[in-house]
């Protein structure tokens, strides 16, 4: 778990992300629950509920939609 946290922190720094991030437990329960395979873009609201669930990627990624969803969640503050 410690290594996962270190990798997550490294990604946050390298990508210059200024938003909260979480690291899944070793059982990958969150990854399984969000069906992130092959890939999906999600936005989770401050209340912990899914505010946006994108299409299966990368073919059905809609970055503009995802960005708008991020903006809406941040505006709700």
Secondary structure, DSSP 4 states (H G I P E B T S, - for coil): -HHHHHHHHHHHHHTT--S------TT-HHHHHTT-SS---EEE-TTSSEEEEPPSTTTT--HHHHHHHHHHHHHH-
